[in-house]
Amino acid sequence: MQEKILITGAGGQLGSVLTMKLQEKFGVDHVIATDLYPKVGFSGHFETLDATDYQKLESIVIKYSITQIYHLAAILSANGEKTPVKTWDLNMKTLINVLEVSRIQGLNKVFYPSSIAVFGANAPKDNTSQDQFLLPSTVYGMSKVAGENWVNYYYTKYGLDVRSLRYPGVIGYETLPGGGTTDYAVDIFHKAIHNKPFQCFLSASAQLPMIYMEDAIRATLELMETPKQNITIRSSYNIAGMSFTPNQLFLMIRKTYPKFTITYHPDFRQEIADTWPNSIDDSFAVRDWSWSPKYDLESMTESMIKNLK
Ligand code: AKB
């Protein structure tokens, strides 16, 4: 069967790169990118879409005979704390719209991104396992916990094949992140290659789980290709890439840029980071679909610098 893929949030950090990879995999004509605004220089099918608008979403699904949705539109952790009610409304409404249109129009698969933000201060910090009691500190995290429950509900109640990953912070050279707690790990490279000092909004020792863009995209595509009977987690899979502190990343970048400097000015995002894991146990992803990250701190740093230069 020839798939027709719709992506929401296609202009975002992950969405932009995922759209290109899906175009490579399925063919440009089989991928429909959507977002609030068109992206300059984008080539392929694009539709303007506010995914809170069910009628518009459904009309696009029908117009292109969509068979799968990758639902990436969301407000992230740090921005979400500035407008908590709007964040809840947008993150939940768009997900429910995607699930409903997929159920009603009989789509065969949906991808839903969750996050390490589902964990709260109660969870063990190191090698945080899949099945913790989820007590998140942010509205974004709350929306992802609720979202995980909704996708599990649509699978068990309606048989809708929704699959999900709990992404760590995503680091890539292709795009800039927008409004997350892990954004510093991308911003720091842009300062380093332009020989500018970096002001970090987290403390030197704030260790967080991260993943390189190439691994994040591969994890997404591998999960979506896995035979249905192998998927045992119907909420969202923990996945790990690497884990490091701002100081460790700084020292790694300094190997290439010995004059690079950093100062630490922790703000409200440090309080969010304090409630997130240091590292993630992804043994279910390893067992069910052979997940294995390729990039560690050193190889990610090399690749970022090479590609940004
Ligand atoms: C954020 O920092 O909000 C995101 C995430 C970890 O989900 N990058």
Boltz pocket constraint, residues with backbone or C-beta under 6 A from the ligand:
constraints:
  - pocket:
      binder: B
      contacts: [[A, 76], [A, 77], [A, 78], [A, 114], [A, 115], [A, 116], [A, 117], [A, 140], [A, 167], [A, 168], [A, 169], [A, 170], [A, 179], [A, 180], [A, 181], [A, 182], [A, 183]]
      max_distance: 6.0
